[in-house]
Amino acid sequence: MTATATRGVGFSVNGTAVEIGGPGGRRLLDVLRGDLGLTGTKEGCGEGECGACSVLVDGELVNSCLVPLRQVEGRQVTTVEALADGDLLDPLQAAFLKTGGAQCGFCTPGMLLAGHAFLASSTAPSEDAVREAIAGNLCRCTGYMQIVEAIQIAAINAGDAGIGRSTGRALAQPADEPRRAGDKPSRAGDEPSFAGGATWGGSGGRAPTGGPELVPARTLDAALRILAETPLRPIAGGTDVMVELAAHGAPGSAPLLDIRSLQELQGIRLEHGELFVGALTTYAEMRRSPLVAEHLPALAEMAAMVGAVQVQNRGTLGGNIVNASPAGDMLPVLLATDASIVLIGLRGERTVPAAAFWTGYRRTARAADELVFGVRVPLPAGRTARVRKVGTRRAQAISKVVMAVAWREQDGAWRDVRVALGSVAERPVRALRTEALLEGTLPTAQIADRASAAVAAEIAPIDDVRSSASYRRAVTGRILRRIVLDAARE
């Protein structure tokens, strides 16, 4: 770990190679703004909700406030400064000006990069698609219609020019050699002007600030050996861990074990009649997986409700599982589908049913020297699963209530009924008495009313800053009633 702490992190920013020293757990946002002087990337909420700090990492849209420095090693980072070519605006920037898509400008850099990421995809620029693409970018003064229109104009203009869905040029090209303190561009405008040079922590410049050290694990075996010796906290997507560090103070924090690159924990596949989802599978990967779409579409549907594009690109199923929040969106889906959590350590592999995995408030059955390897979901014939989430708003909302219901139909009646809930107890739970009421019944309006009353009576939610117990109880009953009624009409 000592060697790791002194090694600089090399990566490319807007086509220029840089090397940054200091703790590997520093926020990429702080490095871009403080070390490199790229202040177009804005500090907003610091929790991955506002999108003001959005950048591209290898072309993928992320919140730089949630990305630890060491996780961009060897990668290409693109900020808003890369868009214009000298005095020549990027076509998307020009479209923002044309439509009045910027006023105060604070949200504009993140919006532009979200727009670029969308334009680089193959998605048709419908209003709904553009709105989803920028759902992780908040704007409080311009109004989204002008921004949506600007992205649509840029897409149409790019197509008319015969350059496909990109904006017409590459945003950055990797450099051969890293920029170091004292290096200067050959002429003004050739490269970004980095404040004080681009190497910190060993060759001059001000000291880097904030953040724990990240201990990299290149293989699963290496990670397990590190955990067996020192029970470090693992970090993958960082969408929970980085928020906690920011809230409770990062300086002096204990080192973290960086497992994001472990190939063994990635992938979605069918094994022995079960759907296996690796712990490091991101929400974005679950959304676009053909296997998930075919065998467990409810998993993809719920993944689409977790944050927005930036969070979905980094957040992982394993992270949601071990974070063990009562409001964890994916957890009721796993409970309702009788999933099992696969744990692995030097002592071997073991499997824990989801129903036994969450043992209390943010407590799990995982030992300190274990990692979540993945999730196994049985695929019984004829199973149907439905999910619902209620939050303060449609996107970027922590659940007030989240529900997953699964059943098999036999002669029209429901069998093997599972009703799983989040945000209504100290941990994700199943409504066992409500399940028993629904077992063997036909989905009718009368049964829907009885199930609604039963589940509202069975749960014991609390009042907190996000909602009241009475609201949660009422909403839980209503969404279960709706699921039953929808099934009756199918």
C-alpha positions in Angstrom: 0.0 0.0 0.0 2.9 2.4 0.6 4.1 2.0 -3.0 0.6 2.7 -4.2 0.4 5.9 -2.3 3.4 7.4 -4.0 2.7 6.3 -7.5 1.2 9.0 -9.8 -1.9 8.3 -11.9 -1.4 8.8 -15.6 -4.3 9.5 -17.9 -5.3 11.7 -20.8 -7.4 14.9 -20.5 -8.7 16.4 -23.7 -6.0 14.7 -25.7 -3.1 15.7 -23.4 -1.4 13.1 -21.2 -1.1 14.0 -17.5 0.2 12.5 -14.4 -1.3 13.3 -11.0 0.2 12.4 -7.6 -1.5 12.2 -4.3 -4.2 9.8 -2.9 -5.9 7.7 -5.5 -9.3 8.3 -3.8 -9.4 12.0 -4.6 -12.4 13.0 -6.6 -11.7 13.4 -10.3 -13.7 16.6 -10.1 -11.2 18.1 -7.7 -8.3 17.1 -9.8 -9.8 18.6 -13.0 -10.7 21.9 -11.3 -7.9 22.3 -8.7 -4.9 20.6 -10.3 -5.5 21.1 -14.0 -7.5 24.4 -13.9 -10.3 23.0 -16.0 -13.0 24.9 -14.2 -15.7 24.3 -16.9 -16.5 21.2 -14.9 -18.7 22.5 -12.1 -19.0 21.6 -8.4 -22.7 21.1 -7.7 -24.4 18.7 -5.4 -21.4 16.4 -4.9 -23.8 13.4 -4.8 -24.2 12.6 -8.5 -27.7 14.2 -8.8 -27.2 17.5 -10.5 -24.9 16.6 -13.4 -22.9 19.8 -13.3 -19.7 17.9 -13.0 -20.4 15.5 -15.9 -17.4 14.5 -18.0 -16.7 11.7 -20.5 -14.4 8.8 -19.5 -13.5 6.8 -22.6 -16.6 8.3 -24.2 -18.9 7.3 -21.3 -20.9 10.0 -19.4 -20.1 10.0 -15.7 -20.3 12.3 -12.7 -16.7 13.3 -11.9 -17.6 13.9 -8.3 -18.1 10.2 -7.9 -15.0 9.0 -9.8 -11.9 8.4 -7.7 -8.7 9.5 -9.4 -7.1 6.1 -9.7 -10.0 4.7 -11.6 -9.2 6.9 -14.6 -5.6 5.5 -14.9 -4.8 4.9 -18.5 -8.1 6.3 -19.7 -9.2 9.3 -21.7 -11.1 12.1 -19.9 -13.0 14.7 -21.9 -14.2 17.9 -20.4 -16.3 20.8 -21.8 -13.0 22.6 -22.7 -12.5 20.1 -25.5 -15.7 21.0 -27.4 -14.7 24.2 -29.2 -11.8 24.2 -31.7 -10.3 27.6 -30.9 -12.9 30.2 -31.8 -14.9 27.6 -33.7 -17.8 26.4 -31.6 -18.8 22.7 -31.6 -22.1 22.2 -33.5 -23.9 21.4 -30.2 -22.6 24.6 -28.6 -23.9 26.5 -31.6 -27.3 24.9 -31.3 -27.4 25.8 -27.6 -26.8 29.5 -28.6 -29.4 29.3 -31.4 -32.2 28.0 -29.1 -31.3 29.9 -26.0 -30.4 26.7 -24.2 -28.1 28.5 -21.7 -28.8 31.3 -19.3 -26.7 31.4 -16.1 -24.5 28.7 -17.7 -23.8 26.7 -14.6 -25.5 23.5 -15.8 -24.4 24.1 -19.5 -21.1 22.2 -19.5 -22.7 19.0 -18.1 -25.6 19.4 -20.4 -23.3 19.7 -23.4 -21.4 16.6 -22.5 -24.6 14.7 -21.8 -25.8 15.8 -25.3 -22.5 14.7 -26.8 -22.8 11.2 -25.3 -26.3 11.0 -26.6 -25.4 12.1 -30.1 -22.6 9.5 -30.2 -25.2 6.7 -29.6 -27.5 5.2 -32.2 -30.7 6.4 -30.4 -33.2 8.4 -32.5 -33.4 12.0 -31.1 -37.1 11.9 -30.0 -38.1 14.3 -27.3 -38.5 11.4 -24.8 -35.1 9.9 -25.7 -33.3 13.3 -25.3 -35.1 14.0 -22.0 -33.9 10.7 -20.6 -30.4 11.3 -21.8 -30.2 14.6 -19.8 -32.3 13.4 -16.9 -29.2 13.5 -14.7 -28.5 17.1 -15.5 -30.5 19.7 -13.5 -31.3 23.2 -14.8 -33.1 25.7 -12.8 -33.3 28.7 -15.1 -33.2 27.9 -18.8 -36.0 25.4 -19.1 -35.4 22.0 -20.6 -37.4 22.6 -23.9 -34.6 24.8 -25.3 -32.0 22.3 -24.4 -33.9 19.4 -25.8 -34.4 21.3 -29.0 -30.7 22.2 -29.2 -29.7 18.5 -29.0 -32.3 17.6 -31.6 -31.0 20.3 -34.0 -27.4 19.2 -33.6 -28.5 15.6 -34.4 -30.4 16.7 -37.5 -27.6 19.0 -38.7 -25.0 16.2 -38.2 -27.2 13.8 -40.3 -27.8 16.4 -43.0 -24.0 16.9 -43.2 -23.5 13.2 -43.8 -21.5 12.7 -40.6 -23.8 10.3 -38.8 -24.9 10.8 -35.2 -21.6 12.4 -33.9 -21.1 16.1 -33.9 -18.6 15.9 -36.7 -15.2 15.5 -35.0 -13.4 13.6 -32.3 -13.3 15.5 -29.0 -9.9 14.3 -28.0 -6.9 12.3 -29.2 -4.5 10.6 -26.7 -1.1 12.2 -26.4 2.2 10.2 -26.4 3.9 11.8 -23.4 2.5 13.1 -20.1 2.5 16.8 -19.4 4.6 17.7 -16.4 5.2 20.7 -14.3 6.8 23.5 -16.4 5.8 22.1 -19.8 4.2 24.6 -22.1 2.1 24.2 -25.3 4.0 25.0 -28.4 1.6 27.8 -29.2 -1.5 29.3 -27.6 -4.6 27.3 -28.2 -2.8 24.1 -29.1 -3.6 22.4 -25.8 -5.6 23.1 -22.6 -3.8 25.5 -20.2 -3.2 23.5 -17.1 -2.9 25.5 -13.9 0.7 25.1 -12.6 1.6 22.2 -14.8 0.1 18.7 -14.9 2.2 16.7 -12.4 1.5 16.9 -8.7 2.8 15.3 -5.6 6.5 14.8 -6.0 7.8 17.4 -8.5 6.6 20.7 -7.1 3.2 22.5 -7.1 0.7 22.7 -4.3 -0.1 19.6 -2.3 -3.0 17.5 -3.5 -6.0 17.5 -1.1 -8.7 15.1 0.1 -9.4 11.5 -0.5 -8.3 8.1 0.8 -5.8 5.9 -0.9 -7.1 3.2 -3.3 -5.4 -0.1 -3.2 -5.7 -1.6 -6.7 -6.6 -5.3 -7.1 -5.7 -6.6 -10.6 -7.1 -10.1 -10.1 -9.8 -11.7 -7.9 -7.2 -13.8 -6.1 -5.1 -10.6 -5.3 -8.3 -8.9 -4.0 -9.2 -11.8 -1.7 -5.7 -12.0 -0.4 -5.7 -8.3 0.5 -9.1 -8.7 2.2 -7.8 -11.7 4.2 -4.9 -9.7 5.6 -6.7 -6.3 6.0 -10.5 -6.0 5.7 -10.5 -2.9 3.5 -13.8 -1.6 2.2 -14.2 -2.5 -1.5 -15.1 0.2 -4.0 -16.4 -0.3 -7.6 -18.6 2.3 -9.1 -18.3 4.6 -6.1 -21.9 6.0 -6.4 -22.4 5.3 -2.7 -18.9 5.2 -1.3 -17.8 8.5 -2.8 -20.9 10.3 -1.5 -20.3 8.9 2.0 -16.7 10.1 1.9 -17.7 13.6 0.9 -20.3 13.7 3.6 -18.1 12.5 6.4 -14.8 13.9 5.4 -12.4 12.2 3.1 -9.0 13.3 4.5 -7.4 10.7 6.6 -9.9 8.0 5.6 -8.8 4.4 5.6 -7.7 3.0 2.3 -10.2 1.4 0.0 -9.8 -1.7 -2.1 -10.4 -0.9 -5.8 -12.1 -3.9 -7.4 -13.7 -2.1 -10.4 -11.5 -3.8 -13.0 -11.9 -7.4 -11.8 -13.0 -9.3 -14.9 -14.1 -12.3 -12.8 -16.9 -10.3 -11.2 -18.4 -9.1 -14.5 -20.8 -10.5 -17.1 -24.3 -11.8 -17.5 -24.8 -15.4 -18.6 -27.1 -18.4 -18.3 -25.8 -21.2 -16.0 -27.7 -24.4 -15.2 -31.1 -22.9 -15.9 -30.3 -19.8 -13.8 -29.5 -16.2 -14.8 -26.1 -15.2 -13.4 -25.3 -11.5 -13.0 -21.8 -10.6 -12.0 -21.4 -8.3 -9.0 -19.7 -5.6 -11.1 -22.4 -5.5 -13.7 -23.6 -1.9 -14.1 -27.2 -0.8 -14.3 -26.5 0.3 -17.9 -25.3 -3.2 -18.8 -28.4 -4.8 -17.2 -30.6 -2.4 -19.2 -29.1 -3.4 -22.6 -28.5 -7.1 -21.9 -30.5 -9.4 -24.3 -30.4 -12.1 -21.7 -31.9 -9.9 -19.0 -34.5 -8.7 -21.5 -35.5 -12.2 -22.4 -35.4 -13.9 -19.0 -35.9 -11.2 -16.3 -37.1 -7.9 -17.9 -38.1 -6.6 -14.4 -34.4 -6.4 -13.6 -33.7 -4.2 -16.5 -36.8 -2.1 -15.8 -35.7 -1.5 -12.2 -32.2 -0.7 -13.4 -33.6 2.0 -15.6 -35.0 3.7 -12.5 -31.7 3.9 -10.6 -30.4 7.4 -11.0 -29.8 8.6 -14.5 -27.3 7.8 -17.3 -24.2 8.9 -15.3 -25.1 6.8 -12.3 -26.2 3.8 -14.4 -22.9 3.9 -16.2 -20.9 3.3 -13.0 -23.2 1.9 -10.3 -23.1 -1.9 -9.9 -25.5 -4.6 -8.8 -23.0 -5.8 -6.2 -22.7 -2.3 -4.8 -26.4 -1.9 -4.4 -26.5 -5.3 -2.6 -23.7 -4.6 -0.1 -24.7 -1.0 0.5 -27.8 -2.7 2.0 -29.9 0.5 2.0 -33.5 -0.1 3.0 -34.3 1.9 -0.2 -32.0 -0.1 -2.5 -34.0 -0.3 -5.7 -32.6 -3.6 -7.0 -33.0 -5.5 -3.7 -36.8 -6.2 -3.8 -36.4 -7.7 -7.3 -33.9 -10.2 -6.0 -36.1 -11.0 -3.1 -39.2 -11.5 -5.3 -37.4 -13.8 -7.7 -35.8 -16.0 -5.0 -32.3 -15.0 -6.0 -29.2 -16.1 -4.2 -26.1 -14.0 -3.4 -22.8 -15.7 -4.2 -20.0 -14.8 -1.9 -16.3 -15.6 -2.4 -13.2 -15.5 -0.2 -10.0 -17.4 0.2 -12.0 -20.0 2.2 -14.1 -20.7 -0.9 -17.5 -19.8 -2.3 -20.8 -19.9 -0.6 -24.3 -19.0 -1.5 -26.8 -17.1 0.6 -30.5 -16.8 -0.3 -31.5 -13.1 -0.8 -34.1 -13.6 1.9 -31.3 -14.3 4.5 -28.7 -11.9 3.1 -29.9 -8.5 4.6 -29.8 -9.0 8.3 -30.7 -5.5 9.6 -30.2 -1.9 8.9 -27.3 -1.8 6.4 -26.1 -5.1 7.7 -25.5 -8.2 5.5 -24.3 -11.8 5.8 -21.1 -10.9 4.0 -17.9 -11.5 6.0 -15.2 -8.8 5.9 -12.9 -11.0 4.0 -15.5 -11.8 1.3 -16.6 -10.2 -1.9 -20.0 -10.5 -3.6 -19.1 -12.7 -6.7 -22.5 -12.4 -8.3 -26.2 -13.2 -8.2 -28.0 -16.3 -9.3 -31.7 -16.1 -10.2 -33.7 -19.2 -10.9 -35.9 -19.1 -14.0 -39.0 -21.1 -13.4 -41.3 -21.6 -16.4 -44.2 -19.1 -16.6 -43.0 -16.7 -13.9 -44.1 -13.1 -14.2 -42.4 -10.2 -12.3 -43.6 -6.7 -12.0 -41.9 -3.7 -10.3 -43.0 -0.3 -9.2 -41.1 2.6 -7.6 -42.5 5.8 -6.0 -40.2 8.8 -5.4 -40.3 12.5 -5.2 -39.8 12.8 -9.0 -39.6 10.5 -12.0 -35.8 10.6 -12.3 -33.0 10.7 -9.8 -35.2 9.9 -6.8 -34.5 7.9 -3.7 -37.5 5.5 -3.2 -40.3 6.3 -0.9 -41.6 2.9 -1.7 -40.2 0.3 -4.1 -42.0 -3.0 -4.8 -41.4 -6.2 -6.8 -44.1 -8.8 -7.2 -43.5 -12.2 -8.8 -45.8 -15.2 -9.4 -46.5 -18.2 -11.7 -49.9 -18.6 -13.2 -51.6 -22.0 -13.1 -55.1 -22.4 -14.5 -55.5 -18.6 -14.1 -54.6 -18.6 -10.4 -51.4 -17.2 -8.9 -48.9 -19.6 -7.5 -45.5 -19.1 -5.7 -46.4 -15.5 -5.0 -43.7 -13.1 -3.8 -44.3 -9.6 -2.6 -41.0 -7.8 -1.8 -40.7 -4.2 -0.6 -38.1 -1.5 0.0 -38.2 1.7 2.0 -40.9 0.4 4.4 -38.6 -1.3 7.0 -35.1 -1.3 8.3 -34.1 -3.6 5.4 -35.8 -5.0 2.3 -38.5 -7.4 3.3 -41.1 -9.7 1.9 -44.8 -9.3 2.9 -45.4 -12.9 3.8 -49.0 -12.6 5.0 -50.0 -10.7 1.9 -48.3 -13.4 -0.2 -50.4 -16.1 1.6 -53.5 -14.1 0.9 -52.7 -13.9 -2.9 -51.6 -17.6 -3.2 -54.0 -19.6 -5.3 -56.3 -16.7 -6.1 -57.4 -15.3 -9.4 -56.4 -11.6 -9.9 -59.7 -9.8 -9.6 -60.8 -6.3 -8.4 -61.9 -7.9 -5.1 -58.6 -9.7 -4.5 -56.8 -6.4 -5.5 -58.6 -4.6 -2.7 -58.0 -7.3 -0.2 -54.3 -7.5 -1.0 -54.0 -3.7 -0.8 -55.5 -3.6 2.7 -53.4 -6.6 3.8 -50.0 -5.2 2.7 -50.8 -1.8 4.2 -51.6 -3.4 7.5 -48.6 -5.8 7.4 -45.8 -3.2 7.0 -44.5 -0.8 9.7 -42.8 2.1 7.9 -41.4 5.1 9.7 -41.5 8.9 9.3 -38.3 10.3 7.9 -37.1 13.2 5.8 -38.3 11.7 2.5 -41.8 10.6 3.5 -44.3 9.9 6.3 -45.3 6.4 7.5 -48.9 7.0 6.6 -48.0 8.0 3.0 -45.8 5.0 2.6 -48.5 2.7 3.9 -51.1 4.2 1.6 -48.8 4.1 -1.5 -47.7 0.5 -0.8 -51.4 -0.6 -0.8 -52.2 1.4 -4.0 -49.3 0.1 -6.1 -50.0 -3.5 -5.1 -53.6 -3.0 -6.0 -52.5 -1.6 -9.4 -50.2 -4.6 -10.1 -53.0 -7.1 -9.4 -55.6 -5.1 -11.5 -53.1 -4.8 -14.4 -52.6 -8.6 -14.2 -56.4 -9.1 -14.3 -56.6 -7.2 -17.6 -53.8 -9.0 -19.3 
